[in-house]
Structure formats: C-alpha cells, structure tokens
C-alpha cells in the first residue's frame, strides 16, 4: 500500500511540473499578452508599445515581443525602428522560440521592400530562402512569391 501511495505521489508531481512551468512562462509575458489584447480591441498603439518595451526588458528572449514591435513600427512607417527590432529578434532568437531564422529574414526583406530598397530585399530574401528550404517548408511558396515581387520591383527578371 505504501508503494502505491509513493508511486501515485511521484506521478502526480511529474504531471504537475509542466503545468507550473506553463504558468511561469505565461506570467513572464503577461505584458505582451496585454499589448495584444489592447491592439485587438483597436486600442492605443502607444500603450501597447509601452507594455512591449517593458516585456522586452523583463524577458529579452521573447521573440514575439520584438515582432509585434516591428509590426507597430511598420504601421507607423518607422522602418528604421522596425529593422532594429528584427535585428534584435535575430540576435536574441533561440531554438525554443518557435520562430525560425528564415522567417525573421523574410520579415527583414519585407521591411527593405517597404523602404523601396529592393536590392537589399533581394539579398536578404535569398538568404531567407536558403534557410527556408530546411526551416520553413510550409511557407516556401509564399517566400518564393515575395522574392518574385522583389525582382519585379527592381525589374530584374
């Protein structure tokens, strides 16, 4: 009987461990989720930005915060800041982030496209495609379509 109780306790402890880890992880990014909620309700982008800046300070490895900041910067047509956020995301990216290097490069190329810097867009997109063949197989056709658009924009086809 004692063995059954000890075994049950061990199983219970192992089962609860991932749940507590999830709570800690989401707790660390509460400000990110709050910023998403604000933007989802057509709230003030400045308020969302403030929360994202705080979240990045608390958790610099949270790549989604950088991407959301880059998205806000692109909407505001502040492309240099958007590029800066993507570069920070690339610098802080890690395997467990769920964001591939190819996808970050694709973002970067699209920002160069926004700047009408089609040459850099093509160079960065070529690198994204090289990595995308391994990392982003499900998005490869969309990436190729972006590359075709960049070539069209520079009339190099």
DRENTORKOL-3810 file (N, C-alpha, C; in nm, 4 decimals):
REM DRENTORKOL-3810
@n.u->0.0824; n.v->-0.1189; n.w->0.0000; ca.u->0.0000; ca.v->0.0000; ca.w->0.0000; c.u->0.0876; c.v->0.1263; c.w->0.0000
@n.u->0.1932; n.v->0.1210; n.w->0.0765; ca.u->0.2847; ca.v->0.2350; ca.w->0.0862; c.u->0.3481; c.v->0.2631; c.w->-0.0500
@n.u->0.3828; n.v->0.1570; n.w->-0.1224; ca.u->0.4431; ca.v->0.1719; ca.w->-0.2549; c.u->0.3453; c.v->0.2390; c.w->-0.3517
@n.u->0.2204; n.v->0.2005; n.w->-0.3454; ca.u->0.1199; ca.v->0.2573; ca.w->-0.4347; c.u->0.1043; c.v->0.4067; c.w->-0.4079
@n.u->0.1023; n.v->0.4448; n.w->-0.2822; ca.u->0.0887; ca.v->0.5860; ca.w->-0.2463; c.u->0.2102; c.v->0.6653; c.w->-0.2955
@n.u->0.3289; n.v->0.6113; n.w->-0.2745; ca.u->0.4522; ca.v->0.6802; ca.w->-0.3179; c.u->0.4558; c.v->0.6921; c.w->-0.4704
@n.u->0.4159; n.v->0.5864; n.w->-0.5388; ca.u->0.4141; ca.v->0.5885; ca.w->-0.6850; c.u->0.3110; c.v->0.6906; c.w->-0.7345
@n.u->0.1958; n.v->0.6943; n.w->-0.6720; ca.u->0.0913; ca.v->0.7910; ca.w->-0.7089; c.u->0.1401; c.v->0.9340; c.w->-0.6874
@n.u->0.2085; n.v->0.9568; n.w->-0.5774; ca.u->0.2625; ca.v->1.0890; ca.w->-0.5480; c.u->0.3665; c.v->1.1308; c.w->-0.6519
@n.u->0.4530; n.v->1.0375; n.w->-0.6897; ca.u->0.5558; ca.v->1.0669; ca.w->-0.7895; c.u->0.4924; c.v->1.1009; c.w->-0.9239
@n.u->0.3918; n.v->1.0261; n.w->-0.9636; ca.u->0.3237; ca.v->1.0526; ca.w->-1.0902; c.u->0.2541; c.v->1.1881; c.w->-1.0852
@n.u->0.1906; n.v->1.2175; n.w->-0.9741; ca.u->0.1227; ca.v->1.3450; ca.w->-0.9577; c.u->0.2213; c.v->1.4614; c.w->-0.9668
@n.u->0.3365; n.v->1.4482; n.w->-0.9030; ca.u->0.4386; ca.v->1.5542; ca.w->-0.9079; c.u->0.4885; c.v->1.5754; c.w->-1.0499
@n.u->0.5118; n.v->1.4654; n.w->-1.1221; ca.u->0.5586; ca.v->1.4772; ca.w->-1.2599; c.u->0.4515; c.v->1.5383; c.w->-1.3490
@n.u->0.3270; n.v->1.5055; n.w->-1.3241; ca.u->0.2181; ca.v->1.5593; ca.w->-1.4050; c.u->0.1994; c.v->1.7087; c.w->-1.3803
@n.u->0.2204; n.v->1.7551; n.w->-1.2601; ca.u->0.2002; ca.v->1.8959; ca.w->-1.2281; c.u->0.3164; c.v->1.9850; c.w->-1.2693
@n.u->0.4311; n.v->1.9280; n.w->-1.2877; ca.u->0.5502; ca.v->2.0063; ca.w->-1.3207; c.u->0.5323; c.v->2.0867; c.w->-1.4505
@n.u->0.4875; n.v->2.0280; n.w->-1.5633; ca.u->0.4702; ca.v->2.1090; ca.w->-1.6838; c.u->0.3651; c.v->2.2183; c.w->-1.6682
@n.u->0.2610; n.v->2.1936; n.w->-1.5889; ca.u->0.1579; ca.v->2.2949; ca.w->-1.5686; c.u->0.2165; c.v->2.4167; c.w->-1.5000
@n.u->0.2973; n.v->2.3961; n.w->-1.3980; ca.u->0.3574; ca.v->2.5107; ca.w->-1.3291; c.u->0.4567; c.v->2.5827; c.w->-1.4186
@n.u->0.5267; n.v->2.5099; n.w->-1.5038; ca.u->0.6206; ca.v->2.5739; ca.w->-1.5960; c.u->0.5448; c.v->2.6625; c.w->-1.6945
@n.u->0.4275; n.v->2.6177; n.w->-1.7407; ca.u->0.3494; ca.v->2.6989; ca.w->-1.8320; c.u->0.3007; c.v->2.8263; c.w->-1.7635
@n.u->0.2603; n.v->2.8160; n.w->-1.6403; ca.u->0.2140; ca.v->2.9348; ca.w->-1.5690; c.u->0.3270; c.v->3.0367; c.w->-1.5570
@n.u->0.4460; n.v->2.9910; n.w->-1.5241; ca.u->0.5589; ca.v->3.0831; ca.w->-1.5104; c.u->0.5913; c.v->3.1501; c.w->-1.6425
@n.u->0.5869; n.v->3.0701; n.w->-1.7503; ca.u->0.6229; ca.v->3.1246; ca.w->-1.8798; c.u->0.5210; c.v->3.2292; c.w->-1.9248
@n.u->0.3919; n.v->3.1995; n.w->-1.9091; ca.u->0.2920; ca.v->3.2972; ca.w->-1.9500; c.u->0.2930; c.v->3.4187; c.w->-1.8570
@n.u->0.3266; n.v->3.3977; n.w->-1.7308; ca.u->0.3356; ca.v->3.5084; ca.w->-1.6373; c.u->0.4456; c.v->3.6050; c.w->-1.6754
@n.u->0.5550; n.v->3.5529; n.w->-1.7280; ca.u->0.6662; ca.v->3.6374; ca.w->-1.7704; c.u->0.6282; c.v->3.7260; c.w->-1.8874
@n.u->0.5307; n.v->3.6829; n.w->-1.9667; ca.u->0.4941; ca.v->3.7565; ca.w->-2.0871; c.u->0.3548; c.v->3.8164; c.w->-2.0771
@n.u->0.3122; n.v->3.8414; n.w->-1.9551; ca.u->0.1797; ca.v->3.8989; ca.w->-1.9332; c.u->0.1646; c.v->4.0303; c.w->-2.0092
@n.u->0.2676; n.v->4.1131; n.w->-2.0085; ca.u->0.2599; ca.v->4.2442; ca.w->-2.0728; c.u->0.2479; c.v->4.2307; c.w->-2.2245
@n.u->0.3111; n.v->4.1282; n.w->-2.2799; ca.u->0.2963; ca.v->4.1006; ca.w->-2.4236; c.u->0.1502; c.v->4.0670; c.w->-2.4556
@n.u->0.0925; n.v->3.9784; n.w->-2.3765; ca.u->-0.0459; ca.v->3.9383; ca.w->-2.3995; c.u->-0.1418; c.v->4.0555; c.w->-2.3775
@n.u->-0.1118; n.v->4.1408; n.w->-2.2824; ca.u->-0.1927; ca.v->4.2600; ca.w->-2.2579; c.u->-0.1827; c.v->4.3548; c.w->-2.3775
@n.u->-0.0634; n.v->4.3685; n.w->-2.4345; ca.u->-0.0452; ca.v->4.4528; ca.w->-2.5530; c.u->-0.1265; c.v->4.3973; c.w->-2.6704
@n.u->-0.1247; n.v->4.2657; n.w->-2.6867; ca.u->-0.2058; ca.v->4.2041; ca.w->-2.7917; c.u->-0.3540; c.v->4.2338; c.w->-2.7712
@n.u->-0.3961; n.v->4.2237; n.w->-2.6483; ca.u->-0.5366; ca.v->4.2496; ca.w->-2.6149; c.u->-0.5732; c.v->4.3943; c.w->-2.6481
@n.u->-0.4870; n.v->4.4875; n.w->-2.6152; ca.u->-0.5113; ca.v->4.6289; ca.w->-2.6440; c.u->-0.5239; c.v->4.6504; c.w->-2.7947
@n.u->-0.4320; n.v->4.5926; n.w->-2.8704; ca.u->-0.4338; ca.v->4.6104; ca.w->-3.0148; c.u->-0.5527; c.v->4.5396; c.w->-3.0782
@n.u->-0.5914; n.v->4.4275; n.w->-3.0213; ca.u->-0.7059; ca.v->4.3517; ca.w->-3.0716; c.u->-0.8346; c.v->4.4325; c.w->-3.0585
@n.u->-0.8408; n.v->4.5155; n.w->-2.9563; ca.u->-0.9599; ca.v->4.5979; ca.w->-2.9317; c.u->-0.9449; c.v->4.7368; c.w->-2.9934
@n.u->-0.8532; n.v->4.7530; n.w->-3.0901; ca.u->-0.8261; ca.v->4.8810; ca.w->-3.1551; c.u->-0.7896; c.v->4.9890; c.w->-3.0544
@n.u->-0.7118; n.v->4.9493; n.w->-2.9549; ca.u->-0.6680; ca.v->5.0420; ca.w->-2.8512; c.u->-0.5505; c.v->5.1265; c.w->-2.8973
@n.u->-0.4922; n.v->5.1947; n.w->-2.8032; ca.u->-0.3829; ca.v->5.2875; ca.w->-2.8280; c.u->-0.2521; c.v->5.2126; c.w->-2.8545
@n.u->-0.1957; n.v->5.2256; n.w->-2.9752; ca.u->-0.0687; ca.v->5.1587; ca.w->-3.0041; c.u->0.0447; c.v->5.2047; c.w->-2.9122
@n.u->0.0400; n.v->5.3300; n.w->-2.8666; ca.u->0.1446; ca.v->5.3804; ca.w->-2.7766; c.u->0.1414; c.v->5.3061; c.w->-2.6435
@n.u->0.0221; n.v->5.2748; n.w->-2.5958; ca.u->0.0089; ca.v->5.1986; ca.w->-2.4715; c.u->0.0607; c.v->5.0557; c.w->-2.4902
@n.u->0.0279; n.v->4.9964; n.w->-2.6050; ca.u->0.0770; ca.v->4.8616; ca.w->-2.6353; c.u->0.2289; c.v->4.8617; c.w->-2.6462
@n.u->0.2833; n.v->4.9642; n.w->-2.7116; ca.u->0.4292; ca.v->4.9752; ca.w->-2.7279; c.u->0.4990; c.v->4.9834; c.w->-2.5920
@n.u->0.4403; n.v->5.0617; n.w->-2.5010; ca.u->0.4985; ca.v->5.0765; ca.w->-2.3672; c.u->0.5042; c.v->4.9408; c.w->-2.2978
@n.u->0.3973; n.v->4.8630; n.w->-2.3071; ca.u->0.3948; ca.v->4.7297; ca.w->-2.2463; c.u->0.4975; c.v->4.6366; c.w->-2.3112
@n.u->0.5116; n.v->4.6474; n.w->-2.4419; ca.u->0.6088; ca.v->4.5622; ca.w->-2.5122; c.u->0.7518; c.v->4.5964; c.w->-2.4727
@n.u->0.7804; n.v->4.7247; n.w->-2.4592; ca.u->0.9149; ca.v->4.7665; ca.w->-2.4164; c.u->0.9446; c.v->4.7097; c.w->-2.2775
@n.u->0.8463; n.v->4.7187; n.w->-2.1875; ca.u->0.8641; ca.v->4.6635; ca.w->-2.0529; c.u->0.8837; c.v->4.5121; c.w->-2.0586
@n.u->0.8063; n.v->4.4448; n.w->-2.1449; ca.u->0.8180; ca.v->4.2989; ca.w->-2.1560; c.u->0.9555; c.v->4.2590; c.w->-2.2090
@n.u->1.0062; n.v->4.3337; n.w->-2.3051; ca.u->1.1386; ca.v->4.3038; ca.w->-2.3615; c.u->1.2470; c.v->4.3237; c.w->-2.2558
@n.u->1.2323; n.v->4.4270; n.w->-2.1724; ca.u->1.3297; ca.v->4.4480; ca.w->-2.0647; c.u->1.3290; c.v->4.3322; c.w->-1.9660
@n.u->1.2082; n.v->4.2823; n.w->-1.9348; ca.u->1.1956; ca.v->4.1721; ca.w->-1.8401; c.u->1.2340; c.v->4.0376; c.w->-1.9001
@n.u->1.2090; n.v->4.0217; n.w->-2.0297; ca.u->1.2332; ca.v->3.8937; ca.w->-2.0957; c.u->1.2875; c.v->3.9176; c.w->-2.2368
@n.u->1.4173; n.v->3.9475; n.w->-2.2484; ca.u->1.4740; ca.v->3.9816; ca.w->-2.3796; c.u->1.4758; c.v->3.8661; c.w->-2.4797
@n.u->1.4449; n.v->3.7469; n.w->-2.4361; ca.u->1.4416; ca.v->3.6326; ca.w->-2.5274; c.u->1.3021; c.v->3.6071; c.w->-2.5844
@n.u->1.2054; n.v->3.6925; n.w->-2.5524; ca.u->1.0691; ca.v->3.6740; ca.w->-2.6029; c.u->1.0585; c.v->3.7359; c.w->-2.7425
@n.u->1.0783; n.v->3.6542; n.w->-2.8444; ca.u->1.0886; ca.v->3.6995; ca.w->-2.9825; c.u->0.9584; c.v->3.7625; c.w->-3.0319
@n.u->0.8458; n.v->3.7099; n.w->-2.9888; ca.u->0.7170; ca.v->3.7639; ca.w->-3.0341; c.u->0.6998; c.v->3.9102; c.w->-2.9965
@n.u->0.7588; n.v->3.9526; n.w->-2.8864; ca.u->0.7519; ca.v->4.0939; ca.w->-2.8478; c.u->0.8239; c.v->4.1817; c.w->-2.9496
@n.u->0.9404; n.v->4.1370; n.w->-2.9955; ca.u->1.0137; ca.v->4.2121; ca.w->-3.0972; c.u->0.9339; c.v->4.2186; c.w->-3.2273
@n.u->0.8715; n.v->4.1060; n.w->-3.2638; ca.u->0.7961; ca.v->4.1027; ca.w->-3.3884; c.u->0.6742; c.v->4.1943; c.w->-3.3826
@n.u->0.6087; n.v->4.1969; n.w->-3.2691; ca.u->0.4934; ca.v->4.2856; ca.w->-3.2556; c.u->0.5375; c.v->4.4319; c.w->-3.2573
@n.u->0.6511; n.v->4.4612; n.w->-3.1958; ca.u->0.7057; ca.v->4.5980; ca.w->-3.2018; c.u->0.7382; c.v->4.6352; c.w->-3.3469
@n.u->0.7989; n.v->4.5410; n.w->-3.4202; ca.u->0.8309; ca.v->4.5668; ca.w->-3.5608; c.u->0.7033; c.v->4.5913; c.w->-3.6412
@n.u->0.5981; n.v->4.5160; n.w->-3.6115; ca.u->0.4706; ca.v->4.5351; ca.w->-3.6809; c.u->0.4140; c.v->4.6753; c.w->-3.6515
@n.u->0.4208; n.v->4.7159; n.w->-3.5254; ca.u->0.3733; ca.v->4.8507; ca.w->-3.4897; c.u->0.4559; c.v->4.9580; c.w->-3.5604
@n.u->0.5870; n.v->4.9371; n.w->-3.5658; ca.u->0.6745; ca.v->5.0341; ca.w->-3.6328; c.u->0.6440; c.v->5.0424; c.w->-3.7820
@n.u->0.6163; n.v->4.9270; n.w->-3.8436; ca.u->0.5821; ca.v->4.9280; ca.w->-3.9865; c.u->0.4518; c.v->5.0026; c.w->-4.0103
@n.u->0.3547; n.v->4.9820; n.w->-3.9237; ca.u->0.2271; ca.v->5.0549; ca.w->-3.9382; c.u->0.2485; c.v->5.2051; c.w->-3.9261
@n.u->0.3419; n.v->5.2439; n.w->-3.8393; ca.u->0.3726; ca.v->5.3859; ca.w->-3.8190; c.u->0.4719; c.v->5.4369; c.w->-3.9236
@n.u->0.5120; n.v->5.3517; n.w->-4.0145; ca.u->0.6097; ca.v->5.3832; ca.w->-4.1198; c.u->0.7456; c.v->5.4239; c.w->-4.0631
@n.u->0.7779; n.v->5.3701; n.w->-3.9478; ca.u->0.9089; ca.v->5.3913; ca.w->-3.8862; c.u->0.9940; c.v->5.2674; c.w->-3.9170
@n.u->1.0405; n.v->5.2624; n.w->-4.0417; ca.u->1.1059; ca.v->5.1418; ca.w->-4.0912; c.u->1.2425; c.v->5.1168; c.w->-4.0293
@n.u->1.3136; n.v->5.2234; n.w->-3.9939; ca.u->1.4446; ca.v->5.2019; ca.w->-3.9305; c.u->1.4265; c.v->5.1346; c.w->-3.7943
@n.u->1.3248; n.v->5.1742; n.w->-3.7210; ca.u->1.2972; ca.v->5.1107; ca.w->-3.5925; c.u->1.2494; c.v->4.9668; c.w->-3.6126
@n.u->1.1696; n.v->4.9439; n.w->-3.7160; ca.u->1.1232; ca.v->4.8076; ca.w->-3.7457; c.u->1.2421; c.v->4.7173; c.w->-3.7780
@n.u->1.3360; n.v->4.7679; n.w->-3.8572; ca.u->1.4567; ca.v->4.6899; ca.w->-3.8880; c.u->1.5365; c.v->4.6619; c.w->-3.7615
@n.u->1.5451; n.v->4.7609; n.w->-3.6757; ca.u->1.6176; ca.v->4.7442; ca.w->-3.5496; c.u->1.5537; c.v->4.6330; c.w->-3.4657
@n.u->1.4204; n.v->4.6310; n.w->-3.4594; ca.u->1.3505; ca.v->4.5273; ca.w->-3.3820; c.u->1.3752; c.v->4.3883; c.w->-3.4407
@n.u->1.3752; n.v->4.3789; n.w->-3.5729; ca.u->1.4011; ca.v->4.2492; ca.w->-3.6369; c.u->1.5443; c.v->4.2056; c.w->-3.6098
@n.u->1.6385; n.v->4.2992; n.w->-3.6154; ca.u->1.7781; ca.v->4.2642; ca.w->-3.5854; c.u->1.7932; c.v->4.2175; c.w->-3.4407
@n.u->1.7228; n.v->4.2827; n.w->-3.3484; ca.u->1.7262; ca.v->4.2378; ca.w->-3.2084; c.u->1.6626; c.v->4.0996; c.w->-3.1931
@n.u->1.5550; n.v->4.0772; n.w->-3.2658; ca.u->1.4901; ca.v->3.9456; ca.w->-3.2622; c.u->1.5859; c.v->3.8383; c.w->-3.3127
@n.u->1.6594; n.v->3.8690; n.w->-3.4200; ca.u->1.7554; ca.v->3.7721; ca.w->-3.4750; c.u->1.8689; c.v->3.7474; c.w->-3.3752
@n.u->1.9118; n.v->3.8522; n.w->-3.3090; ca.u->2.0205; ca.v->3.8400; ca.w->-3.2110; c.u->1.9777; c.v->3.7548; c.w->-3.0917
@n.u->1.8536; n.v->3.7710; n.w->-3.0464; ca.u->1.8054; ca.v->3.7021; ca.w->-2.9268; c.u->1.7303; c.v->3.5727; c.w->-2.9562
@n.u->1.7173; n.v->3.5382; n.w->-3.0828; ca.u->1.6400; ca.v->3.4191; ca.w->-3.1188; c.u->1.7074; c.v->3.2923; c.w->-3.0651
@n.u->1.6254; n.v->3.1956; n.w->-3.0301; ca.u->1.6741; ca.v->3.0677; ca.w->-2.9797; c.u->1.5855; c.v->2.9573; c.w->-3.0353
@n.u->1.6308; n.v->2.8354; n.w->-3.0255; ca.u->1.5600; ca.v->2.7226; ca.w->-3.0866; c.u->1.4186; c.v->2.7049; c.w->-3.0322
@n.u->1.3958; n.v->2.7374; n.w->-2.9061; ca.u->1.2646; ca.v->2.7153; ca.w->-2.8454; c.u->1.1676; c.v->2.8303; c.w->-2.8680
@n.u->1.2067; n.v->2.9310; n.w->-2.9439; ca.u->1.1197; ca.v->3.0474; ca.w->-2.9625; c.u->1.0022; c.v->3.0168; c.w->-3.0547
@n.u->1.0191; n.v->2.9195; n.w->-3.1410; ca.u->0.9142; ca.v->2.8881; ca.w->-3.2372; c.u->0.9203; c.v->2.9743; c.w->-3.3618
@n.u->1.0198; n.v->3.0619; n.w->-3.3706; ca.u->1.0354; ca.v->3.1494; ca.w->-3.4865; c.u->1.1684; c.v->3.1139; c.w->-3.5535
@n.u->1.1598; n.v->3.0741; n.w->-3.6783; ca.u->1.2817; ca.v->3.0336; ca.w->-3.7492; c.u->1.3604; c.v->3.1559; c.w->-3.7956
@n.u->1.4872; n.v->3.1335; n.w->-3.8184; ca.u->1.5735; ca.v->3.2397; ca.w->-3.8710; c.u->1.5261; c.v->3.2812; c.w->-4.0104
@n.u->1.4775; n.v->3.1846; n.w->-4.0866; ca.u->1.4273; ca.v->3.2137; ca.w->-4.2211; c.u->1.3099; c.v->3.3111; c.w->-4.2154
@n.u->1.2207; n.v->3.2908; n.w->-4.1195; ca.u->1.1041; ca.v->3.3788; ca.w->-4.1071; c.u->1.1468; c.v->3.5203; c.w->-4.0673
@n.u->1.2461; n.v->3.5305; n.w->-3.9791; ca.u->1.2957; ca.v->3.6625; ca.w->-3.9394; c.u->1.3607; c.v->3.7341; c.w->-4.0580
@n.u->1.4345; n.v->3.6585; n.w->-4.1382; ca.u->1.4952; ca.v->3.7175; ca.w->-4.2575; c.u->1.3889; c.v->3.7614; c.w->-4.3577
@n.u->1.2833; n.v->3.6853; n.w->-4.3682; ca.u->1.1718; ca.v->3.7203; ca.w->-4.4562; c.u->1.1094; c.v->3.8522; c.w->-4.4120
@n.u->1.0902; n.v->3.8675; n.w->-4.2804; ca.u->1.0399; ca.v->3.9938; ca.w->-4.2260; c.u->1.1338; c.v->4.1088; c.w->-4.2637
@n.u->1.2621; n.v->4.0834; n.w->-4.2449; ca.u->1.3621; ca.v->4.1877; ca.w->-4.2726; c.u->1.3569; c.v->4.2285; c.w->-4.4199
@n.u->1.3476; n.v->4.1302; n.w->-4.5076; ca.u->1.3402; ca.v->4.1590; ca.w->-4.6512; c.u->1.2150; c.v->4.2403; c.w->-4.6839
@n.u->1.1047; n.v->4.2092; n.w->-4.6199; ca.u->0.9810; ca.v->4.2829; ca.w->-4.6488; c.u->0.9904; c.v->4.4277; c.w->-4.5986
@n.u->1.0667; n.v->4.4505; n.w->-4.4938; ca.u->1.0864; ca.v->4.5886; ca.w->-4.4468; c.u->1.1728; c.v->4.6656; c.w->-4.5465
@n.u->1.2762; n.v->4.5995; n.w->-4.5994; ca.u->1.3549; ca.v->4.6647; ca.w->-4.7050; c.u->1.2664; c.v->4.6974; c.w->-4.8250
@n.u->1.1725; n.v->4.6096; n.w->-4.8554; ca.u->1.0780; ca.v->4.6350; ca.w->-4.9641; c.u->0.9944; c.v->4.7593; c.w->-4.9333
@n.u->0.9497; n.v->4.7722; n.w->-4.8083; ca.u->0.8745; ca.v->4.8911; ca.w->-4.7676; c.u->0.9567; c.v->5.0191; c.w->-4.7875
@n.u->1.0882; n.v->5.0066; n.w->-4.7695; ca.u->1.1785; ca.v->5.1206; ca.w->-4.7862; c.u->1.2139; c.v->5.1468; c.w->-4.9331
@n.u->1.1591; n.v->5.0639; n.w->-5.0220; ca.u->1.1938; ca.v->5.0664; ca.w->-5.1650; c.u->1.3412; c.v->5.0373; c.w->-5.1882
@n.u->1.4021; n.v->4.9649; n.w->-5.0967; ca.u->1.5403; ca.v->4.9201; ca.w->-5.1090; c.u->1.5367; c.v->4.7749; c.w->-5.1591
@n.u->1.5030; n.v->4.7629; n.w->-5.2875; ca.u->1.4764; ca.v->4.6308; ca.w->-5.3441; c.u->1.6021; c.v->4.5453; c.w->-5.3555
@n.u->1.7172; n.v->4.6088; n.w->-5.3734; ca.u->1.8429; ca.v->4.5326; ca.w->-5.3814; c.u->1.8684; c.v->4.4579; c.w->-5.2506
@n.u->1.8583; n.v->4.5286; n.w->-5.1384; ca.u->1.8774; ca.v->4.4631; ca.w->-5.0091; c.u->1.7669; c.v->4.3619; c.w->-4.9818
@n.u->1.6458; n.v->4.3925; n.w->-5.0266; ca.u->1.5347; ca.v->4.2978; ca.w->-5.0085; c.u->1.5671; c.v->4.1656; c.w->-5.0775
@n.u->1.6221; n.v->4.1722; n.w->-5.1976; ca.u->1.6569; ca.v->4.0505; ca.w->-5.2723; c.u->1.7698; c.v->3.9753; c.w->-5.2031
@n.u->1.8722; n.v->4.0468; n.w->-5.1586; ca.u->1.9865; ca.v->3.9822; ca.w->-5.0925; c.u->1.9415; c.v->3.9095; c.w->-4.9655
@n.u->1.8625; n.v->3.9766; n.w->-4.8833; ca.u->1.8162; ca.v->3.9167; ca.w->-4.7581; c.u->1.7198; c.v->3.8018; c.w->-4.7875
@n.u->1.6358; n.v->3.8187; n.w->-4.8898; ca.u->1.5390; ca.v->3.7138; ca.w->-4.9225; c.u->1.6094; c.v->3.5894; c.w->-4.9762
@n.u->1.7192; n.v->3.6077; n.w->-5.0489; ca.u->1.7963; ca.v->3.4911; ca.w->-5.0954; c.u->1.8473; c.v->3.4098; c.w->-4.9766
@n.u->1.8950; n.v->3.4796; n.w->-4.8748; ca.u->1.9409; ca.v->3.4111; ca.w->-4.7539; c.u->1.8238; c.v->3.3424; c.w->-4.6828
@n.u->1.7095; n.v->3.4102; n.w->-4.6793; ca.u->1.5899; ca.v->3.3515; ca.w->-4.6165; c.u->1.5478; c.v->3.2248; c.w->-4.6900
@n.u->1.5558; n.v->3.2263; n.w->-4.8211; ca.u->1.5166; ca.v->3.1079; ca.w->-4.8993; c.u->1.6113; c.v->2.9911; c.w->-4.8764
@n.u->1.7412; n.v->3.0207; n.w->-4.8649; ca.u->1.8375; ca.v->2.9136; ca.w->-4.8362; c.u->1.8032; c.v->2.8442; c.w->-4.7046
@n.u->1.7751; n.v->2.9241; n.w->-4.6044; ca.u->1.7402; ca.v->2.8679; ca.w->-4.4736; c.u->1.5979; c.v->2.8119; c.w->-4.4741
@n.u->1.5122; n.v->2.8730; n.w->-4.5541; ca.u->1.3727; ca.v->2.8316; ca.w->-4.5601; c.u->1.3518; c.v->2.6932; c.w->-4.6169
@n.u->1.4426; n.v->2.6487; n.w->-4.6989; ca.u->1.4303; ca.v->2.5135; ca.w->-4.7556; c.u->1.4325; c.v->2.4077; c.w->-4.6462
@n.u->1.4980; n.v->2.4399; n.w->-4.5360; ca.u->1.5030; ca.v->2.3466; ca.w->-4.4234; c.u->1.4040; c.v->2.3859; c.w->-4.3140
@n.u->1.3896; n.v->2.5151; n.w->-4.2887; ca.u->1.3155; ca.v->2.5620; ca.w->-4.1707; c.u->1.1694; c.v->2.5965; c.w->-4.1990
@n.u->1.1387; n.v->2.6373; n.w->-4.3187; ca.u->1.0044; ca.v->2.6897; ca.w->-4.3480; c.u->0.9432; c.v->2.6235; c.w->-4.4709
@n.u->0.9454; n.v->2.4927; n.w->-4.4756; ca.u->0.8947; ca.v->2.4224; ca.w->-4.5936; c.u->0.7496; c.v->2.4567; c.w->-4.6234
@n.u->0.6697; n.v->2.4753; n.w->-4.5185; ca.u->0.5270; ca.v->2.5046; ca.w->-4.5397; c.u->0.5044; c.v->2.6452; c.w->-4.5946
@n.u->0.6002; n.v->2.7356; n.w->-4.5778; ca.u->0.5870; ca.v->2.8738; ca.w->-4.6264; c.u->0.6740; c.v->2.9026; c.w->-4.7481
@n.u->0.7387; n.v->2.8018; n.w->-4.8008; ca.u->0.8356; ca.v->2.8230; ca.w->-4.9083; c.u->0.7718; c.v->2.8872; c.w->-5.0317
@n.u->0.6511; n.v->2.8456; n.w->-5.0682; ca.u->0.5885; ca.v->2.9041; ca.w->-5.1875; c.u->0.5578; c.v->3.0528; c.w->-5.1654
@n.u->0.5162; n.v->3.0897; n.w->-5.0448; ca.u->0.4915; ca.v->3.2313; ca.w->-5.0146; c.u->0.6217; c.v->3.3104; c.w->-5.0171
@n.u->0.7276; n.v->3.2485; n.w->-4.9681; ca.u->0.8575; ca.v->3.3153; ca.w->-4.9693; c.u->0.9043; c.v->3.3368; c.w->-5.1137
@n.u->0.8842; n.v->3.2365; n.w->-5.1984; ca.u->0.9223; ca.v->3.2493; ca.w->-5.3391; c.u->0.8397; c.v->3.3576; c.w->-5.4086
@n.u->0.7134; n.v->3.3675; n.w->-5.3719; ca.u->0.6283; ca.v->3.4718; ca.w->-5.4281; c.u->0.6794; c.v->3.6103; c.w->-5.3881
@n.u->0.7232; n.v->3.6246; n.w->-5.2635; ca.u->0.7811; ca.v->3.7517; ca.w->-5.2187; c.u->0.9070; c.v->3.7838; c.w->-5.2980
@n.u->0.9895; n.v->3.6831; n.w->-5.3183; ca.u->1.1133; ca.v->3.7033; ca.w->-5.3945; c.u->1.0818; c.v->3.7475; c.w->-5.5371
@n.u->0.9829; n.v->3.6846; n.w->-5.5981; ca.u->0.9437; ca.v->3.7238; ca.w->-5.7337; c.u->0.8986; c.v->3.8697; c.w->-5.7371
@n.u->0.8250; n.v->3.9103; n.w->-5.6347; ca.u->0.7794; ca.v->4.0500; ca.w->-5.6275; c.u->0.8974; c.v->4.1452; c.w->-5.6136
@n.u->0.9973; n.v->4.1070; n.w->-5.5334; ca.u->1.1156; ca.v->4.1925; ca.w->-5.5169; c.u->1.1897; c.v->4.2064; c.w->-5.6502
@n.u->1.2046; n.v->4.0949; n.w->-5.7237; ca.u->1.2699; ca.v->4.1016; ca.w->-5.8547; c.u->1.1886; c.v->4.1880; c.w->-5.9510
@n.u->1.0583; n.v->4.1750; n.w->-5.9463; ca.u->0.9740; ca.v->4.2565; ca.w->-6.0308; c.u->0.9935; c.v->4.4036; c.w->-5.9993
@n.u->1.0027; n.v->4.4358; n.w->-5.8708; ca.u->1.0187; ca.v->4.5756; ca.w->-5.8288; c.u->1.1488; c.v->4.6368; c.w->-5.8798
@n.u->1.2530; n.v->4.5566; n.w->-5.8919; ca.u->1.3794; ca.v->4.6113; ca.w->-5.9426; c.u->1.3929; c.v->4.5862; c.w->-6.0929
@n.u->1.2902; n.v->4.5266; n.w->-6.1518; ca.u->1.2871; ca.v->4.4982; ca.w->-6.2960; c.u->1.4037; c.v->4.4088; c.w->-6.3371
@n.u->1.4352; n.v->4.3117; n.w->-6.2513; ca.u->1.5449; ca.v->4.2186; ca.w->-6.2788; c.u->1.4876; c.v->4.0779; c.w->-6.2917
@n.u->1.4233; n.v->4.0545; n.w->-6.4051; ca.u->1.3608; ca.v->3.9244; ca.w->-6.4296; c.u->1.3861; c.v->3.8743; c.w->-6.5680
END
